Amino acid sequence: MKVGDLVRLSEYGLCRDYNSAIASDDPYQLGIITKVVLGIYPYKIHWMKSHHRPNLVVTHSRRELKYASR
């Protein structure tokens, strides 16, 4: 995965309590990778439908994400 890719939460990502704010807004919403860094949670994602927190940006592991299908 690289900067600019469109992603969604994977089934694993949806099950994690850490992602409950994202999943409560819309579990199938799109996000865009804004930054990739070294570490356990290298992918910084800007989620599109975060009603409770405008411009929500969260970091995720690869296992929590999947590519968005067209």
Secondary structure as the mmCIF struct_conf table of DSSP 4:
data_model
#
loop_
_struct_conf.conf_type_id
_struct_conf.id
_struct_conf.beg_label_comp_id
_struct_conf.beg_label_asym_id
_struct_conf.beg_label_seq_id
_struct_conf.end_label_comp_id
_struct_conf.end_label_asym_id
_struct_conf.end_label_seq_id
TURN_TY1_P TURN_TY1_P1 VAL A 3 GLY A 4
STRN STRN1 LEU A 6 LEU A 9
HELX_RH_AL_P HELX_RH_AL_P1 GLU A 11 CYS A 15
HELX_RH_3T_P HELX_RH_3T_P1 ASP A 17 ASN A 19
HELX_RH_AL_P HELX_RH_AL_P2 SER A 20 ASP A 25
TURN_TY1_P TURN_TY1_P2 PRO A 27 TYR A 28
STRN STRN2 GLY A 31 VAL A 36
BEND BEND1 LEU A 38 TYR A 41
STRN STRN3 TYR A 43 TRP A 47
BEND BEND2 MET A 48 MET A 48
BEND BEND3 HIS A 51 ARG A 53
TURN_TY1_P TURN_TY1_P3 PRO A 54 ASN A 55
STRN STRN4 VAL A 57 HIS A 60
HELX_RH_3T_P HELX_RH_3T_P2 ARG A 62 GLU A 64
STRN STRN5 LEU A 65 TYR A 67
HELX_LH_PP_P HELX_LH_PP_P1 ALA A 68 SER A 69
#
